[in-house]
């Protein structure tokens, strides 16, 4: 049963909530009634630690998406404009020119990993596991906040019950005061008895005031657990919490612990982080493996000095030559024809079309020596795994100790509740007997007051013991993912 279902069960078995009830805002000066489910929801929505955990989950999702995208090719475009003045090399003729040259290069490059020692696959799996662990952390925070709110909620209910006990004590004293007042007027009882009851009534009024103050303090603690403003006028909705049965708890402390190991999200988070540590080791080892990648690029260029030469005609150039004939040197002239050309700048887009080039390549990188980077990173990852393992053992030990303490506390609370019940039953019989004798004038006020004080204190202790015992049971139920039923 998941967390939301547990809370829903608690709400269903609690006193029926009136859906037609209109909640009045605190600004009106009237209390706004909150059920336990509403208190928990309010706390989960406003708790800063919860919000931080949820932001961590969002960050983990981004990291996972980024790791997944790393397996896809990367593409980059470039666009360069350059201007050079003075003596330069014409990029098209490789000739030396003394003039200003403007060039423009543009292209697209594509690179795709083919094999990287499974580094990317392990990185994706590590990110996925880390995200899963972060989600378990959120569930842990939900459980902790909910348990804290539930404790504060039950404490608010117990202090409210103590107000009722204090009010009943005052009502009994008021009844006795009115009765004694009539007897004093009739002259059958001395006036000192009336003074004693008046002092007792003042004590009971003080006890009622203290109970109300304790209830206000409990409500403040509840609001703090909810991260609600202190000036919110809040009232905890009553839950029909029956008196618990004094029976042996269904499981032993060891059984509770074994059940907790299969349920608590912090245990699951620790197990997941051990798998994350294994991925870190695999990633570190992959640094020593060859990597294979493919690449492709396309580019073109433009130059402001690029020219196209066009034949414009033919000219004869006289070239004097000489030849020897029969011992004589005979000079003559040869007209050598030469083609003349006219130059014209090449259009920008035509150059881009003519100067295209395409490159395809495969690259194999074989690590030979990298300063023992793989060795040290692998050692660091292995140490991190040991630290994670020790942290998990520490977490399990803390949970085991908490459960053992909770179990002993539950047994003590059970004994205290049983003993207090017995005490209240005995004191009620004693008080009734003393009250009867006091009303008949057979007992003095000191005996009556002592019996009443003992009974009042025992009833207050019974309320505290009841809620303490119930809460201790629910803590053990919580560790086993049992529904919070009453």
Secondary structure, DSSP 8 states (H G I E B T S, - for coil): --HHHHHHHHHHHSS---TT-----GGGTS-EEE-HHHHHHHHHHH-HHHHHHHHHHHHHHHHHHHHHHTTS-EEEEEEEEEEE-SEEE-TTT--EEES-EEEEEEEEEEEEEEESTTHHHHHHHHHHHHHHHHHHHHHHHHHHHHHHHHHHHHHHHHHHHHHHHHHHHHHHHHHHHHHHHHHHHHTSS-HHHHHHHHHHHHHHHHHHHHHHHHHHHHHHHHHHHHT--TT--EEE-------------SS-HHHHHHHHHTT-HHHHHHHHHHHHHHHHHHHHHGGGS-EEEEEEEEEEEEETT-EEEEEEEEEEEEEEEEEEETTEEEEEEEEEEEEEEEEEE--HHHHHHHT-EEEEEEEEE----STTHHHHHHHHHHHHHHHHHHHHHHHHHHHHHHHHHHHHHHHHHHHHHHHHHHHHHHHHHHHHHHHHHHHTTSS-HHHHHHHHHHHHHHHHHHHHHHHHHHHHHHHHHHHTT-----
